[in-house]
Amino acid sequence: MQLAQFVNPYTLPIALLTLSNVFMTFAWYGHLKYKGAPLLAVILISWLIALPEYFLAVPANRLGHQVYSAAQLKGMQEIITLSVFLVFSIHYLGEAIKWNHIAGFLLIVAAAYLIFMD
């Protein structure tokens, strides 16, 4: 028996994509807090942080494709990425989010909404 038989196929991909995005956001942007770290070290550490992301993202997309189209999965991924990034940017990097950032993100949310219209 597979894990997917015991969980909602609509929500498991969202949960896995959210967790994978936490890892990927730290891999891509976490090093910005350590500007003095050597670039090679940052690359290697980022790669190691990104590895678990693939263990979450690939099953999320494989399981998600049973109930969502690839375009819907990608749209969902973008919204999740922006949501995780907003929290990360404010709380980890200490950067302010400005009105134009929010406006741009809302346009991306609108685009994702269109993807889900059938």
HUMO-V652278 format. One line per field, one symbol per residue. burial: b if it has 16 or more other C-alpha atoms within 10 Angstrom, else e. A space follows every 50 residues. Layout:
# HUMO-V652278
burial: ???
This chain:
# HUMO-V652278
burial: eeeeeeeebeebbbebbbbbbbbbbbbeebbeeeeeeeeeebeeebeebb eebbebbeebbebbbeebeeebbebbbbbbbbebbbebbeeeeeeeeeee eeeebeebbeebeebeee
